[in-house]
Amino acid sequence: MSGLHMIYTTCADKEAALEIARTLVDEGLAACGNIMPGLTSVFRWQGKRSEEDEVALILKTSAGRLEAAMARVEELHAYDVPLVEAWPVAKVNQAFRDWVLAETS
């Protein structure tokens, strides 16, 4: 295992995703964030099927900062019930791993 994790969330728009990514990078909870527009989500909310345009945000962090980073994303998020999920990075190149660990130490 690499000791790194990716955190995935969806946001209403690019500005909301940028706010979360900038905050976590500035606070040392994530080394970087990738914002991917063009996402359409289909879901059930309050008894009705909904379809919304969203953006995906993927943050890179260390295992030691994972819980704090996830809590901060949830705190900053505008949704009533935001998705904040994480998965471990099984393999990654050494230089990138070292950079993420240095940025989140």
Residue pairs with C-beta under 8 A, 6 or more apart in sequence:
1 88
1 89
1 90
2 88
2 89
2 90
2 91
2 92
2 97
3 62
3 63
3 97
3 101
4 60
4 61
4 62
4 63
4 88
4 89
4 92
4 97
4 100
4 101
5 60
5 61
5 62
5 63
5 66
5 86
5 87
5 88
5 89
6 58
6 59
6 60
6 61
6 86
6 87
6 89
7 30
7 58
7 59
7 60
7 61
7 66
7 69
7 70
7 73
7 84
7 85
7 86
8 56
8 57
8 58
8 83
8 84
8 85
8 86
8 87
9 20
9 56
9 57
9 59
9 73
9 77
9 82
9 83
9 84
9 85
10 39
10 41
10 54
10 55
10 56
10 57
10 82
10 83
11 17
11 20
11 54
11 55
11 56
11 57
11 77
11 78
12 52
12 54
12 55
12 78
12 79
13 54
13 55
14 35
14 37
14 55
16 55
16 77
16 78
17 33
17 35
17 55
17 56
17 57
18 35
19 76
20 33
20 57
20 59
20 73
20 76
20 77
21 30
21 32
21 33
21 35
21 57
21 59
23 72
23 76
24 30
24 33
24 59
24 61
24 69
24 72
24 73
25 31
25 32
25 33
25 103
27 72
28 65
28 103
28 104
28 105
29 61
29 65
29 68
29 69
29 72
29 104
30 59
30 60
30 61
30 65
30 69
30 103
30 104
31 60
31 61
31 99
31 100
31 103
31 104
32 59
32 60
32 100
32 103
33 57
33 58
33 59
33 60
34 57
34 58
35 55
35 56
35 57
36 55
36 56
36 57
36 58
37 55
38 55
39 53
39 54
39 55
39 56
40 51
40 52
40 53
40 54
41 50
41 51
41 52
41 54
42 49
42 50
42 51
43 49
43 50
43 52
44 50
59 69
59 73
60 100
61 69
61 100
61 104
62 100
62 101
62 104
62 105
63 88
64 104
64 105
65 104
66 86
70 84
70 86
73 82
73 84
74 82
74 84
77 84
